[in-house]
Amino acid sequence: MKNVLFVIGSLRKQSFNRQVSEYVRGLLENKAKVTELDYADLPLVNQDIEFPTPDALARVRREVLDTDAIWVFTPEYNFSYPAAVKNLFDWLSRPMTEDRFSATAIKDKKVIVTGIGGGNQTKGCREKLTALLEFIGAKVMENQVGLSVNVEAWTSNEVVLTDEQKAQLEQQVRDALEMLA
Ligand SMILES: Cc1cc2nc3c(=O)[nH]c(=O)nc-3n(C[C@H](O)[C@H](O)[C@H](O)COP(=O)(O)O)c2cc1C
């Protein structure tokens, strides 16, 4: 079974994105092994602390190297991606040894992108995230899903997916499994 590493772009406990990731996790059950990347303890990118490699970065890199694909679930912050997501991928874009031409953990890694947010379905976030991921050498799956949450979720914190949204996610799962086959 292939491995899929979930990256949740939101750090908040009741994250809409985490809720949707749980729905996708259910769709992947018995089809792929899902783990969630814990990256909240990554320091901010700073070349002064790059070597020796900080423990949190070494762990994150290992998980990325060991997975067949990364699946990013992310909110949109000001028509772009959250700073935590940028920090993660900036670290992953760095060479793993002091030889500046050495390999990075993200090169050629397959990445699936799903965005959950407000009215514009995270369009600005996904466009910019795709540009970033392609720039650092990741292989971004073409079928991206962007969802607007139900209006009530803004007060109840409970995402209720429509049948159409579920169908979009189901198609994305089929495409992801085909890409990984
Ligand atoms: C700094 C900031 C900027 C935001 N900008 C946008 C935005 O540009 N577009 C949007 O749809 N939602 C925006 N939001 C609202 C988020 O979509 C909302 O907070 C959502 O709940 C975040 O996803 P989460 O529930 O997974 O944390 C913004 C939220 C924050 C905190």
The ligand as an SDF file (V2000), in Angstrom:
LIG
                    3D

 31 33  0  0  0  0  0  0  0  0999 V2000
   -4.7830   35.9620    8.3850 C   0  0  0  0  0  0  0  0  0  0  0  0
   -6.0390   35.4140    7.7390 C   0  0  0  0  0  0  0  0  0  0  0  0
   -6.3310   35.7650    6.4550 C   0  0  0  0  0  0  0  0  0  0  0  0
   -7.4440   35.2090    5.8120 C   0  0  0  0  0  0  0  0  0  0  0  0
   -7.6600   35.4720    4.4910 N   0  0  0  0  0  0  0  0  0  0  0  0
   -8.6030   34.7590    3.8210 C   0  0  0  0  0  0  0  0  0  0  0  0
   -8.7000   34.8460    2.3970 C   0  0  0  0  0  0  0  0  0  0  0  0
   -7.9670   35.5500    1.7340 O   0  0  0  0  0  0  0  0  0  0  0  0
   -9.6330   34.0710    1.7700 N   0  0  0  0  0  0  0  0  0  0  0  0
  -10.4730   33.2280    2.4870 C   0  0  0  0  0  0  0  0  0  0  0  0
  -11.2830   32.5160    1.8890 O   0  0  0  0  0  0  0  0  0  0  0  0
  -10.4060   33.1630    3.8420 N   0  0  0  0  0  0  0  0  0  0  0  0
   -9.4930   33.8940    4.5110 C   0  0  0  0  0  0  0  0  0  0  0  0
   -9.3870   33.7720    5.8750 N   0  0  0  0  0  0  0  0  0  0  0  0
  -10.3740   32.9710    6.5950 C   0  0  0  0  0  0  0  0  0  0  0  0
  -10.0380   31.5100    6.6040 C   0  0  0  0  0  0  0  0  0  0  0  0
  -10.5580   30.9150    5.4340 O   0  0  0  0  0  0  0  0  0  0  0  0
  -10.6720   30.8740    7.8190 C   0  0  0  0  0  0  0  0  0  0  0  0
  -10.0370   31.3920    8.9770 O   0  0  0  0  0  0  0  0  0  0  0  0
  -10.6300   29.3790    7.8160 C   0  0  0  0  0  0  0  0  0  0  0  0
  -11.3320   28.9090    8.9340 O   0  0  0  0  0  0  0  0  0  0  0  0
   -9.2260   28.8650    7.8760 C   0  0  0  0  0  0  0  0  0  0  0  0
   -9.1810   27.4680    7.7360 O   0  0  0  0  0  0  0  0  0  0  0  0
   -9.0920   26.4630    9.0010 P   0  0  0  0  0  0  0  0  0  0  0  0
  -10.4840   26.3760    9.5320 O   0  0  0  0  0  0  0  0  0  0  0  0
   -8.6300   25.1940    8.4050 O   0  0  0  0  0  0  0  0  0  0  0  0
   -8.1730   27.0910    9.9920 O   0  0  0  0  0  0  0  0  0  0  0  0
   -8.2990   34.3410    6.5280 C   0  0  0  0  0  0  0  0  0  0  0  0
   -7.9920   34.0040    7.8620 C   0  0  0  0  0  0  0  0  0  0  0  0
   -6.8740   34.5200    8.4520 C   0  0  0  0  0  0  0  0  0  0  0  0
   -6.5400   34.1010    9.8680 C   0  0  0  0  0  0  0  0  0  0  0  0
  1  2  1  0
  2  3  1  0
  2 30  2  0
  3  4  2  0
  4  5  1  0
  4 28  1  0
  5  6  2  0
  6  7  1  0
  6 13  1  0
  7  8  2  0
  7  9  1  0
  9 10  1  0
 10 11  2  0
 10 12  1  0
 12 13  2  0
 13 14  1  0
 14 15  1  0
 14 28  1  0
 15 16  1  0
 16 17  1  0
 16 18  1  0
 18 19  1  0
 18 20  1  0
 20 21  1  0
 20 22  1  0
 22 23  1  0
 23 24  1  0
 24 25  2  0
 24 26  1  0
 24 27  1  0
 28 29  2  0
 29 30  1  0
 30 31  1  0
M  END
$$$$
